[in-house]
Protein backbone atom coordinates (compact mmCIF):
# COMPACT_ATOMS: atom_id res chain seq x y z
CA UNK A 1 0.00 0.00 0.00
CA UNK A 2 1.34 3.42 -0.93
CA UNK A 3 1.51 6.37 1.44
CA UNK A 4 -1.16 8.10 -0.64
CA UNK A 5 -3.51 5.13 -0.30
CA UNK A 6 -3.01 5.06 3.47
CA UNK A 7 -3.68 8.79 3.67
CA UNK A 8 -6.87 8.28 1.66
CA UNK A 9 -8.02 5.61 4.16
CA UNK A 10 -7.62 8.18 6.93
CA UNK A 11 -9.44 10.82 4.86
CA UNK A 12 -12.33 8.42 4.33
CA UNK A 13 -13.15 8.46 8.07
CA UNK A 14 -12.30 12.11 8.79
CA UNK A 15 -15.78 13.39 9.59
CA UNK A 16 -16.29 15.79 12.49
CA UNK A 17 -19.64 15.30 14.19
CA UNK A 18 -21.33 16.20 17.47
CA UNK A 19 -22.29 13.13 19.45
CA UNK A 20 -23.88 15.07 22.30
CA UNK A 21 -23.64 18.49 23.92
CA UNK A 22 -20.49 17.27 25.68
CA UNK A 23 -18.85 15.07 23.08
CA UNK A 24 -17.69 15.13 19.45
CA UNK A 25 -15.86 12.71 17.21
CA UNK A 26 -13.99 12.57 13.94
CA UNK A 27 -12.04 15.82 14.19
CA UNK A 28 -8.85 13.80 13.75
CA UNK A 29 -8.52 10.51 11.89
CA UNK A 30 -5.78 7.92 11.62
CA UNK A 31 -4.92 4.93 9.48
CA UNK A 32 -2.26 2.34 10.15
CA UNK A 33 -0.81 -0.45 8.08
CA UNK A 34 0.22 -3.65 9.87
CA UNK A 35 2.99 -6.10 9.07
CA UNK A 36 0.28 -8.53 7.94
CA UNK A 37 -0.86 -5.98 5.34
CA UNK A 38 -4.09 -4.98 7.06
CA UNK A 39 -5.28 -1.40 7.46
CA UNK A 40 -7.06 -0.17 10.57
CA UNK A 41 -8.61 3.27 10.91
CA UNK A 42 -9.85 5.32 13.82
CA UNK A 43 -11.13 8.72 14.82
CA UNK A 44 -10.67 10.92 17.84
CA UNK A 45 -13.37 11.26 20.47
CA UNK A 46 -13.31 14.45 22.52
CA UNK A 47 -15.42 14.61 25.67
CA UNK A 48 -15.86 17.68 27.87
CA UNK A 49 -14.79 15.70 30.94
CA UNK A 50 -11.46 14.82 29.34
CA UNK A 51 -11.93 11.06 28.88
CA UNK A 52 -11.77 11.09 25.10
CA UNK A 53 -8.97 9.59 23.09
CA UNK A 54 -6.88 10.11 19.99
CA UNK A 55 -7.54 8.71 16.52
CA UNK A 56 -4.34 6.65 16.72
CA UNK A 57 -5.61 5.02 19.93
CA UNK A 58 -8.84 4.14 18.17
CA UNK A 59 -7.01 2.52 15.23
CA UNK A 60 -4.61 0.69 17.57
CA UNK A 61 -7.52 -0.65 19.63
CA UNK A 62 -9.15 -2.06 16.49
CA UNK A 63 -5.83 -3.61 15.42
CA UNK A 64 -5.25 -5.22 18.82
CA UNK A 65 -8.84 -6.48 18.88
CA UNK A 66 -8.09 -8.26 15.61
CA UNK A 67 -5.00 -9.90 17.10
CA UNK A 68 -2.24 -7.74 15.63
CA UNK A 69 0.32 -5.39 17.14
CA UNK A 70 3.10 -4.84 14.58
CA UNK A 71 2.68 -1.51 12.76
CA UNK A 72 4.56 -0.71 9.55
CA UNK A 73 3.22 2.77 8.82
CA UNK A 74 0.78 5.25 10.37
CA UNK A 75 -0.73 8.60 9.48
CA UNK A 76 -2.99 10.97 11.41
CA UNK A 77 -4.95 13.79 9.79
CA UNK A 78 -6.17 16.98 11.43
CA UNK A 79 -9.60 18.41 10.72
CA UNK A 80 -8.27 20.26 7.67
CA UNK A 81 -6.97 17.00 6.18
CA UNK A 82 -3.29 17.71 6.79
CA UNK A 83 -1.05 15.07 8.32
CA UNK A 84 0.14 15.63 11.85
CA UNK A 85 2.59 13.91 14.20
CA UNK A 86 1.27 11.68 16.96
CA UNK A 87 1.14 13.20 20.44
CA UNK A 88 3.44 11.85 23.14
CA UNK A 89 0.78 9.53 24.54
CA UNK A 90 0.22 8.02 21.08
CA UNK A 91 3.95 7.67 20.46
CA UNK A 92 4.33 5.71 23.67
CA UNK A 93 1.33 3.48 22.91
CA UNK A 94 2.64 2.75 19.40
CA UNK A 95 5.84 1.53 21.03
CA UNK A 96 4.36 -0.32 23.98
CA UNK A 97 1.91 -2.47 21.99
CA UNK A 98 4.96 -3.94 20.23
CA UNK A 99 8.53 -2.86 20.95
CA UNK A 100 9.45 -3.65 17.34
CA UNK A 101 7.30 -0.67 16.34
CA UNK A 102 10.28 1.65 16.88
CA UNK A 103 10.87 1.42 13.14
CA UNK A 104 7.23 2.23 12.31
CA UNK A 105 7.12 4.88 9.61
CA UNK A 106 5.27 8.02 10.69
CA UNK A 107 3.92 10.09 7.79
CA UNK A 108 4.41 13.66 8.97
CA UNK A 109 3.65 15.54 5.78
CA UNK A 110 3.90 14.78 2.06
CA UNK A 111 7.36 13.48 1.32
CA UNK A 112 8.51 13.47 4.96
CA UNK A 113 8.54 10.17 6.82
CA UNK A 114 10.35 9.43 10.09
CA UNK A 115 10.73 6.34 12.22
CA UNK A 116 8.94 6.29 15.56
CA UNK A 117 12.37 6.01 17.25
CA UNK A 118 13.18 9.54 16.04
CA UNK A 119 10.04 10.88 17.73
CA UNK A 120 10.51 8.82 20.88
CA UNK A 121 14.25 8.96 21.58
CA UNK A 122 14.15 8.50 25.36
CA UNK A 123 11.73 5.72 26.18
CA UNK A 124 10.81 5.74 29.85
CA UNK A 125 11.37 2.04 30.58
CA UNK A 126 14.92 2.17 29.16
CA UNK A 127 15.88 4.42 32.08
CA UNK A 128 15.80 1.40 34.38
CA UNK A 129 17.42 -1.17 32.07
N, C-alpha and C positions, 0 to 999 in steps of 0.2 A: 504494500500500500504506500502510495506517495504521501509526502507531507501535505500536499494540496487536498488529497482525498480525505486525510484525517481531519484537516481543518474544516472541510465541508461537513463531515459528520458532526463536529461540534456546532457548526452554524445551524444545522438542521434542528437542533434542540434549543438553541438560543431563542427564548421566547419569554420575555418578562411578563408576569401576570400577578395580580393581587389574589391571594388565597383567602385572606380575611382582612379585617381592619388592622391586625397586628402582624401579618405575615405575607411575604411575597416570595416568588420563586422565578428562576430562569433569567435573572439579570446577568449571570455568568454561566457559561457552559464549558464543558471539558470533554475531550475524547482521548482515549488511550488505546494503544495497540499492544497486545501481549505477545510473548514469545511464541505462543501457539497460533498466532495470526488472527486472533479475535479482537474485535473493537468493542469497547464499552464506553458509554456516554453517561453524562450526569449534568445536573444543574445545581446551582446554589439555592439554598433556602435561607431567607433572612427573617428572623422573628424578633419582635420588639424586645423580648426578654433576653435575647442574646444566645439562645440555644440552637440557632441555625447552623448550617455547615456549608462548606465550599463545594463547588462543582467537582473538583478533583476527588474529594471525599466520597461524593455520590457515585462517581464512576468506579473508584476503587472498591467501594462496598459491593457494587454489582459484580465486579470481577471476582472478588473473594467469594461471594455467594456462589459463583459458578465454578469454584475450585481452582482458580488461578491466582498467581501473585507476581509473576515475572513480567515487568513492563519494559517494552522496547522503546516506545516513544509516547509523549503526551503533549497535548496542547490545551490551553485554557483561553477562552475568548471573553472579553469584557462586553458590556451592553452595546457598545458601538461596533462590535465585530472584530476588534483588533486583539491580537494575541497578547498575553500578559504572563509574567512569570508567576509560578506558584508562591504562595505565602510561606512563611517559615513552618507553620503547622503542617501544611501540605507537603513540603519538602521532607520533613521528618517522617510523615506517614508513608510517603513513597519509598523511603529507605527501609523503614521498619517492617513493612509487609514482606519484604524480601531484600536482604542485604546485598544481593547481586544487582539490585536496581540502581546502584551508584553510577552505572554507565548508561542509564536511561537517558535518551535524548529528549531535551526540553526545547520545544519550538518557541522561541522568544518573540521573534518577528520574522517576516519573510527573509529568508536567506541567512538567518542567524540561529544556530542550534548549539546548545551547550549540554554537556553531561551533567547529571544531577550532582556529581561530586564537586563540580565547580561552584554550584550554588549552595552546597552544604559541606564546606571544607572542614569544619570542626564538629564532628558528630559527638553528641554528649556522652554516649556510652564508651567511646574510645578514651575518655579522660581517665577511666579506671582500669583500663587494660594494661 
